[in-house]
Amino acid sequence: MRQPVPSSDQKDSLADDERWQMVERIAASPGLQKSARLRELLLYITEQTLHGRASQLTEHEIGCVVFGKPADYSPLDDSSVRVHVRQLRLRLHEYFDSIGRSEPLIIEIPKGSYIPVFRNAAPGPAAPSTLAKEVVPGRFRVGRGAPWILCTVLAVLCAFLGTRLAVYQKGAIVVARVHPPWPLSEVFDSDHNTYVVVSDVNYGMMRIIAGKPGSLEDYLKPDFPRNFMPPWAGKDEGPIMNYISSSGLTSNADISVLVSMIKLAGDDRDRLSVRFPRDIRLRDLDEGNYIFAGSPASNPWVELFQNRLNFQEAEGRVGVEAKEFVNKDPRPGEQKAYVGLRFTGTVGEDYADIAILPSPSGTAILILQGLQQEGTEAAGRFLAEAKQRRVLREALGLTSDPTTKVWFEALIRTKAVAGAPNSEAIVAARLIH
């Protein structure tokens, strides 16, 4: 069987190539230490390209060589190569945004391609390398403003952290431990911290202003804000655009979700903390349980898990057409798509997907994504009510609260009035195997 890593003779022929030397440094960096598959993928596509065999880098070829798939496997039915290449792109962004800042070159894998491209990292117009024909602008960094709204919210919520349920027994105070109810118990354990990742309202606004769908890859690039600046933004609009691009603001819906999560955490709230999307890196997901509030349109990290869900968010023209959840596998009585509110603050129905998934490291991921803010808030409200949690359990075919991990997703419908959800009901539910 062909090997996904270069032979010793091939390595020797590349030993003096500064591009290969840099790739070896990346492969040995902390960001790739926990993933042998990503290291093999990076080394293989680079070795093939530097030896003039870039034309062989098809999805099927990579699947067979690096992932050990049979020769007759179909990339249409198996997306593992695309998923790993997308993760590798993110790891490369992280490397050059941290310990690789001083590298003289930058390696990228353009969307829709598996061929690595090298370019100079020096500011200003980049000189094309032997593998890159396009001139790519130099790196650009924007300072981050403090997420002051979150600070205010957290200050108000600090009172929750000292709360304990105490009962008196024989004249002594006995502290009774309060455990999170199912399904919140899935994302709390004694060995890990739990992080609530709120949405980035400014990212959503910049998408609408620029008319671009955006992606997690775009969001993590150092020049992210600049690439979303509209061409019409002039001197008068400069201050507000700079504020939008550099400040960290979340939504009222996310604050509502955060309050619900703190209340439901019980005594495990001591291990609960809040993160802003711009402050997270991919490797952080290996270090704890995560709760993501918002959809990919406002919380780009949710994009990482979309291919594992049955109900996937779809969007037409950004900021113009209503978003919807596409039902990949409709069951009897279900619709092929569920269309939500066109804008936050209008009257009508909105939808949210609640999902709990395993992370690669064995921890848990809870996703609360509404098509609009009303949907996200409704997802938090739904889990906060004991009656609704019982309805969820029954919809999944569970007779009692499970004692082992149960992965699932549930589509929730809410009626929105004046920017707030008014009622919640389950539309469909799935166990995830």
C-alpha positions as CSV (number, residue, x, y, z in Angstrom):
1,M,0.0,0.0,0.0
2,R,1.2,3.5,-0.8
3,Q,2.5,5.5,2.1
4,P,1.1,8.9,2.9
5,V,4.4,10.3,4.0
6,P,7.5,10.8,1.9
7,S,10.2,8.2,1.7
8,S,13.7,8.9,3.1
9,D,15.1,9.5,-0.4
10,Q,12.3,11.9,-1.2
11,K,12.9,13.7,2.1
12,D,16.6,14.0,1.3
13,S,15.8,15.6,-2.0
14,L,13.7,18.3,-0.2
15,A,16.1,18.8,2.7
16,D,17.4,22.1,1.4
17,D,14.0,23.4,0.2
18,E,12.9,26.2,2.6
19,R,9.3,25.4,1.8
20,W,9.7,21.8,3.0
21,Q,11.7,22.9,6.0
22,M,8.8,25.2,7.0
23,V,6.2,22.4,6.5
24,E,8.2,20.1,8.8
25,R,8.2,22.9,11.5
26,I,4.4,23.2,11.1
27,A,4.0,19.4,11.3
28,A,6.0,19.4,14.6
29,S,4.0,22.4,16.1
30,P,1.7,21.9,19.0
31,G,-1.4,22.6,16.8
32,L,-0.8,19.3,14.9
33,Q,0.7,17.2,17.7
34,K,-2.7,15.7,18.6
35,S,-3.6,14.8,15.0
36,A,-1.4,12.3,13.2
37,R,-3.9,12.3,10.3
38,L,-3.6,16.1,9.7
39,R,0.2,15.8,9.9
40,E,0.2,13.0,7.3
41,L,-2.2,15.0,5.1
42,L,0.0,18.1,5.2
43,L,3.2,16.3,4.5
44,Y,1.7,14.2,1.7
45,I,0.1,17.1,-0.3
46,T,3.2,19.2,0.1
47,E,5.6,16.4,-1.0
48,Q,3.5,15.6,-4.0
49,T,3.4,19.3,-5.0
50,L,7.1,20.0,-4.5
51,H,7.9,17.0,-6.6
52,G,5.7,18.2,-9.5
53,R,2.8,15.7,-8.9
54,A,0.2,18.3,-7.9
55,S,-2.1,17.0,-10.7
56,Q,-2.5,13.7,-8.7
57,L,-4.0,15.5,-5.6
58,T,-7.6,14.6,-6.2
59,E,-10.0,13.9,-3.3
60,H,-10.2,10.3,-4.3
61,E,-6.4,9.9,-4.5
62,I,-5.9,11.5,-1.0
63,G,-8.6,9.3,0.4
64,C,-6.9,6.2,-0.8
65,V,-3.3,7.1,0.1
66,V,-3.7,9.1,3.3
67,F,-6.9,7.7,4.7
68,G,-6.5,4.1,3.6
69,K,-9.8,3.9,1.8
70,P,-10.6,1.2,-0.8
71,A,-10.0,2.0,-4.4
72,D,-13.8,2.0,-5.2
73,Y,-14.8,4.4,-2.4
74,S,-17.0,7.4,-3.5
75,P,-16.0,10.9,-2.3
76,L,-19.7,11.8,-2.8
77,D,-20.7,9.5,0.0
78,D,-17.7,10.0,2.2
79,S,-16.7,13.6,3.1
80,S,-13.8,12.7,5.4
81,V,-11.2,14.2,3.1
82,R,-13.0,17.5,2.7
83,V,-13.6,17.7,6.5
84,H,-9.9,17.1,7.3
85,V,-8.7,19.5,4.6
86,R,-11.0,22.2,6.1
87,Q,-9.5,21.5,9.6
88,L,-6.0,21.6,8.2
89,R,-6.7,25.1,6.7
90,L,-7.8,26.3,10.2
91,R,-4.7,24.8,11.8
92,L,-2.5,26.6,9.3
93,H,-4.2,29.9,10.0
94,E,-3.6,29.3,13.7
95,Y,0.1,28.5,13.2
96,F,0.8,31.7,11.2
97,D,-1.3,33.7,13.7
98,S,0.8,32.5,16.7
99,I,4.2,30.8,16.7
100,G,4.6,31.0,13.0
101,R,4.4,34.8,12.8
102,S,8.1,35.1,12.0
103,E,8.0,32.6,9.1
104,P,9.3,34.1,5.8
105,L,6.7,32.2,3.9
106,I,3.1,31.3,4.3
107,I,1.4,28.1,3.1
108,E,-2.3,28.1,2.2
109,I,-4.7,25.6,0.7
110,P,-7.2,27.5,-1.5
111,K,-10.9,26.6,-1.2
112,G,-11.9,24.0,-3.8
113,S,-8.3,22.7,-4.1
114,Y,-6.0,20.3,-2.4
115,I,-2.8,21.8,-3.8
116,P,-0.8,23.9,-1.3
117,V,0.3,27.4,-2.3
118,F,3.3,29.3,-0.9
119,R,3.6,33.0,-0.7
120,N,5.9,35.5,0.9
121,A,4.9,36.7,4.4
122,A,6.5,40.1,4.1
123,P,4.1,43.2,4.2
124,G,3.1,44.7,0.9
125,P,2.6,42.9,-2.4
126,A,3.8,39.4,-2.1
127,A,6.3,38.1,-4.7
128,P,4.9,34.9,-6.3
129,S,6.7,31.7,-5.5
130,T,7.2,28.8,-7.9
131,L,3.9,27.3,-6.8
132,A,1.8,30.5,-6.6
133,K,0.9,32.6,-9.6
134,E,-1.4,35.1,-7.9
135,V,-0.1,38.1,-5.9
136,V,-1.7,38.0,-2.5
137,P,-1.7,41.0,-0.1
138,G,0.4,40.9,3.0
139,R,-1.0,40.1,6.4
140,F,-3.0,42.7,8.3
141,R,-3.9,42.7,11.9
142,V,-6.7,44.6,13.6
143,G,-6.8,45.3,17.4
144,R,-9.6,43.7,19.4
145,G,-11.8,45.8,21.6
146,A,-12.8,44.5,24.9
147,P,-16.2,42.8,24.9
148,W,-17.7,45.2,27.3
149,I,-21.3,44.0,27.1
150,L,-20.1,40.6,28.2
151,C,-18.3,42.1,31.1
152,T,-21.4,43.9,32.2
153,V,-23.5,40.7,31.9
154,L,-21.0,38.6,33.8
155,A,-20.8,41.2,36.6
156,V,-24.6,40.9,37.0
157,L,-24.4,37.2,37.0
158,C,-21.6,36.8,39.5
159,A,-24.2,36.5,42.2
160,F,-25.1,33.0,40.9
161,L,-21.6,31.7,41.5
162,G,-21.8,31.8,45.3
163,T,-25.3,30.3,45.5
164,R,-25.6,26.9,47.3
165,L,-28.6,24.9,48.4
166,A,-28.3,24.3,52.1
167,V,-30.5,22.2,54.4
168,Y,-30.3,21.9,58.2
169,Q,-29.8,18.5,59.6
170,K,-29.3,17.9,63.4
171,G,-28.3,21.5,64.0
172,A,-25.5,21.4,61.3
173,I,-25.5,22.9,57.8
174,V,-25.3,20.2,55.2
175,V,-24.5,21.3,51.7
176,A,-26.6,19.3,49.2
177,R,-25.0,19.1,45.8
178,V,-27.2,20.2,42.9
179,H,-26.5,18.4,39.6
180,P,-27.4,19.7,36.1
181,P,-30.6,18.1,34.7
182,W,-30.5,16.0,31.6
183,P,-29.6,16.9,28.8
184,L,-27.4,19.6,30.4
185,S,-25.6,16.9,32.3
186,E,-24.1,15.7,29.0
187,V,-21.9,18.9,28.9
188,F,-20.8,19.0,32.5
189,D,-18.3,16.5,34.1
190,S,-15.8,16.6,37.0
191,D,-12.8,16.3,34.7
192,H,-13.4,19.3,32.3
193,N,-14.4,22.9,32.3
194,T,-17.5,23.9,30.3
195,Y,-17.3,27.0,28.0
196,V,-20.3,29.0,26.7
197,V,-19.3,30.5,23.3
198,V,-21.7,33.4,22.6
199,S,-22.3,34.8,19.1
200,D,-20.4,37.7,17.6
201,V,-23.1,40.3,16.6
202,N,-20.5,42.4,14.7
203,Y,-19.6,39.4,12.5
204,G,-23.3,39.1,11.6
205,M,-23.5,42.9,10.8
206,M,-20.4,42.8,8.7
207,R,-21.8,39.9,6.7
208,I,-24.9,41.9,5.9
209,I,-23.0,45.2,5.1
210,A,-20.6,43.4,2.8
211,G,-23.2,41.0,1.4
212,K,-20.9,38.1,1.9
213,P,-21.9,34.7,3.5
214,G,-18.6,34.4,5.4
215,S,-17.1,31.3,6.9
216,L,-15.1,30.1,9.9
217,E,-12.0,30.2,7.7
218,D,-12.6,33.9,6.8
219,Y,-13.4,34.7,10.4
220,L,-10.1,33.4,11.7
221,K,-7.9,35.2,9.2
222,P,-5.9,38.1,10.6
223,D,-7.3,40.3,7.8
224,F,-10.9,39.3,8.4
225,P,-12.3,42.8,9.2
226,R,-10.6,44.4,6.2
227,N,-11.9,41.8,3.7
228,F,-15.5,42.6,4.9
229,M,-15.2,46.3,4.5
230,P,-17.6,47.4,1.7
231,P,-16.1,49.4,-1.2
232,W,-18.4,52.4,-0.5
233,A,-17.1,52.9,3.1
234,G,-15.4,56.3,3.0
235,K,-14.0,58.7,5.5
236,D,-17.4,59.4,7.1
237,E,-18.2,55.7,7.6
238,G,-14.7,54.9,8.8
239,P,-15.2,55.3,12.5
240,I,-18.3,53.2,12.8
241,M,-16.8,50.5,10.5
242,N,-13.7,50.4,12.6
243,Y,-15.8,50.1,15.8
244,I,-17.8,47.3,14.3
245,S,-14.7,45.4,13.2
246,S,-12.8,45.7,16.4
247,S,-15.3,45.6,19.3
248,G,-16.8,42.4,20.8
249,L,-20.6,42.5,21.1
250,T,-23.1,39.7,21.7
251,S,-27.0,39.7,21.5
252,N,-29.8,39.7,24.1
253,A,-30.7,36.2,23.0
254,D,-27.2,35.0,23.9
255,I,-27.4,36.7,27.3
256,S,-30.7,34.9,27.9
257,V,-29.1,31.6,26.9
258,L,-26.2,32.3,29.2
259,V,-28.4,33.0,32.2
260,S,-30.3,29.7,31.6
261,M,-27.1,27.7,31.4
262,I,-25.8,29.2,34.6
263,K,-29.1,28.4,36.4
264,L,-29.2,24.8,35.0
265,A,-25.5,24.1,35.8
266,G,-26.2,23.7,39.5
267,D,-23.0,23.3,41.5
268,D,-21.1,22.7,38.3
269,R,-21.4,26.4,37.5
270,D,-18.0,26.8,39.1
271,R,-16.5,25.2,36.1
272,L,-18.6,27.3,33.6
273,S,-17.0,30.3,31.8
274,V,-17.8,32.5,28.8
275,R,-15.7,32.8,25.7
276,F,-16.0,35.1,22.7
277,P,-15.7,33.5,19.2
278,R,-12.7,35.6,18.2
279,D,-10.7,34.4,21.2
280,I,-11.0,30.6,20.4
281,R,-8.6,28.4,18.5
282,L,-9.4,25.0,17.0
283,R,-7.1,23.2,19.5
284,D,-9.1,24.7,22.4
285,L,-12.0,22.3,21.5
286,D,-9.9,19.4,22.8
287,E,-9.8,20.8,26.3
288,G,-13.3,20.9,27.6
289,N,-17.1,20.8,27.0
290,Y,-18.5,23.5,24.8
291,I,-21.9,25.2,24.5
292,F,-22.3,27.2,21.2
293,A,-25.1,29.8,21.0
294,G,-26.2,31.1,17.6
295,S,-26.0,29.9,14.1
296,P,-23.0,29.9,11.6
297,A,-24.2,33.4,10.5
298,S,-23.3,34.8,14.0
299,N,-21.2,32.2,15.6
300,P,-18.9,30.8,12.9
301,W,-17.7,27.9,15.0
302,V,-21.0,26.2,14.6
303,E,-20.0,25.7,10.9
304,L,-17.6,23.0,12.1
305,F,-20.5,20.7,13.1
306,Q,-23.0,21.3,10.3
307,N,-22.1,18.2,8.3
308,R,-22.9,16.0,11.3
309,L,-26.5,17.4,11.6
310,N,-29.7,16.4,9.8
311,F,-31.1,19.9,10.0
312,Q,-28.6,22.3,8.3
313,E,-28.9,26.0,8.0
314,A,-29.2,27.3,4.4
315,E,-29.1,31.0,3.3
316,G,-29.8,32.8,0.1
317,R,-28.8,36.4,-0.4
318,V,-27.2,37.6,2.8
319,G,-29.4,40.0,4.7
320,V,-32.1,39.9,2.1
321,E,-33.7,36.4,2.0
322,A,-34.9,34.5,5.0
323,K,-32.7,31.6,6.3
324,E,-34.0,28.1,6.6
325,F,-33.2,24.7,8.0
326,V,-32.9,22.0,5.3
327,N,-34.1,18.6,6.3
328,K,-31.6,16.2,4.8
329,D,-33.6,13.1,5.5
330,P,-37.3,13.9,5.9
331,R,-39.5,11.4,7.7
332,P,-43.2,11.0,7.3
333,G,-45.0,14.2,8.3
334,E,-41.8,16.3,8.1
335,Q,-41.1,19.1,5.7
336,K,-38.1,19.3,3.4
337,A,-37.3,22.8,4.7
338,Y,-38.3,25.1,7.6
339,V,-38.2,28.8,6.8
340,G,-37.7,31.2,9.7
341,L,-38.1,34.9,10.2
342,R,-36.8,37.2,7.6
343,F,-35.4,39.6,10.2
344,T,-35.0,39.7,13.9
345,G,-37.8,41.7,15.5
346,T,-40.6,40.7,13.1
347,V,-43.7,38.7,13.8
348,G,-43.9,35.0,12.8
349,E,-42.3,31.6,13.3
350,D,-38.7,31.0,13.8
351,Y,-36.8,27.7,14.3
352,A,-33.8,26.5,16.3
353,D,-31.8,23.3,16.3
354,I,-30.7,21.9,19.6
355,A,-27.9,19.3,19.3
356,I,-25.5,17.5,21.5
357,L,-22.5,15.8,19.8
358,P,-19.2,14.2,20.8
359,S,-16.0,16.0,20.2
360,P,-12.9,14.2,18.8
361,S,-11.4,14.3,22.3
362,G,-14.4,12.6,24.0
363,T,-15.9,15.7,25.5
364,A,-19.4,17.0,24.5
365,I,-20.6,19.9,22.3
366,L,-24.0,21.5,22.8
367,I,-25.3,23.6,19.9
368,L,-28.2,26.1,20.3
369,Q,-28.7,27.6,16.9
370,G,-31.7,29.7,15.8
371,L,-32.2,31.0,12.4
372,Q,-32.7,34.4,14.1
373,Q,-32.1,35.6,17.6
374,E,-35.7,34.6,18.6
375,G,-34.9,31.0,17.7
376,T,-31.7,30.9,19.7
377,E,-33.4,32.4,22.7
378,A,-36.2,29.9,22.3
379,A,-33.7,27.0,22.4
380,G,-32.4,28.2,25.8
381,R,-35.9,28.7,27.1
382,F,-36.9,25.2,26.0
383,L,-34.1,23.5,27.9
384,A,-34.8,25.7,31.0
385,E,-38.2,24.1,31.5
386,A,-38.5,20.7,33.1
387,K,-41.7,19.9,31.2
388,Q,-40.0,20.6,27.9
389,R,-37.0,18.5,28.8
390,R,-39.4,15.6,29.4
391,V,-41.1,16.2,26.0
392,L,-37.6,16.1,24.4
393,R,-36.8,12.8,26.2
394,E,-40.0,11.3,25.0
395,A,-39.5,12.5,21.4
396,L,-36.2,10.7,21.4
397,G,-37.8,7.5,22.6
398,L,-36.2,7.5,26.0
399,T,-38.2,6.2,28.9
400,S,-36.1,7.9,31.6
401,D,-33.1,10.2,31.9
402,P,-30.2,8.2,30.4
403,T,-27.2,7.2,32.5
404,T,-24.9,7.0,29.5
405,K,-24.1,9.6,26.8
406,V,-26.9,10.2,24.3
407,W,-26.2,12.2,21.2
408,F,-29.1,13.8,19.5
409,E,-30.6,16.8,17.7
410,A,-34.1,18.4,17.9
411,L,-35.7,21.0,15.8
412,I,-37.7,23.6,17.8
413,R,-40.4,26.0,16.5
414,T,-41.2,29.2,18.3
415,K,-43.7,32.0,17.7
416,A,-42.0,35.4,17.8
417,V,-43.7,38.6,18.8
418,A,-41.9,42.0,19.2
419,G,-38.4,40.4,19.0
420,A,-39.1,37.7,21.7
421,P,-40.1,34.0,21.5
422,N,-43.5,33.4,22.8
423,S,-43.9,29.6,22.8
424,E,-41.8,26.5,21.9
425,A,-42.6,23.1,20.5
426,I,-40.6,20.2,19.1
427,V,-41.0,19.7,15.3
428,A,-38.7,16.7,14.9
429,A,-36.0,14.8,16.8
430,R,-33.2,12.5,15.9
431,L,-30.7,10.3,17.8
432,I,-27.2,10.6,16.4
433,H,-25.3,7.4,16.2
